Amino acid sequence: MLSNAVTTTGAVLAPGNPAERIVRPADALAELIAGNRRFVSGRPQHGHEVSAAAAASGGQLPHAVVLGCIDSRVPLEAIFDQTFGSICVVRSGGHVVDRAVLGSVGFAVSALNVPLIMVLGHVRCGAVDATVKALREGERPDGDVGYLVDEIAPAVRAVGLDDPEAAAKAMRAHVGRTVGRLHEIAGVPAAIAAGRVSVVGAVYDLDTGLVELIS
């Protein structure tokens, strides 16, 4: 049986017990990272069982809201080894932000009192690759897919289209830009200043399963 995780603040957590409220940003981040390490080591604590769903059905006390990509290889609850009621998940292509995403994250902070907001990019992101290709060829995709390209394009331009590693670098730059956007949600700056909320950026490695914090 795995021992409880010790956080960077010295607090001892009991990972996987949704009844124990995690309120400090550092503790919430420590729990996500500890869960990811359990996932990578092949020793997850949480199975997706109906009994766990039923146990959490009466109410929720999530300790984080995670904004990630829709990529099917990056199931957020699984890679962080989180059970029902532990995290709020928001997903869009290339973790692109629109009003619905901003409102969803804002709701998690204001109504559910989550202490941590995470933006999670991932290597070999198709949305970023498509944006690099569109800018290099000068052909913007039609319809709403074009909106994703428009939103990711500033990160691609910032790293430069001539860079052979443009897609990889742009993905990280786009994570940073998204983190910046989420800092601007109503109520979030005051919560950050008070130490109630942190916003972090991270990257998921499809090959190893590891999550790397980048901001």
BELHU-V189445 format. One record per run of one state. SS is the DSSP state (alpha for helix, beta for strand, coil for the rest). FROM is the first residue (numbers start at 0). LEN is the number of residues. Records with the same first field share a line. If there is no record, write none. Layout:
SS=FROM-LEN + FROM-LEN
This chain:
coil=0-5 + 6-5 + 12-12 + 40-9 + 55-8 + 68-7 + 79-7 + 91-1 + 95-3 + 110-5 + 122-3 + 137-5 + 159-6 + 182-5 + 193-4 + 204-6 + 213-2
beta=5-1 + 11-1 + 63-5 + 86-5 + 115-7 + 197-7 + 210-3
alpha=24-16 + 49-6 + 75-4 + 92-3 + 98-12 + 125-12 + 142-17 + 165-17 + 187-6
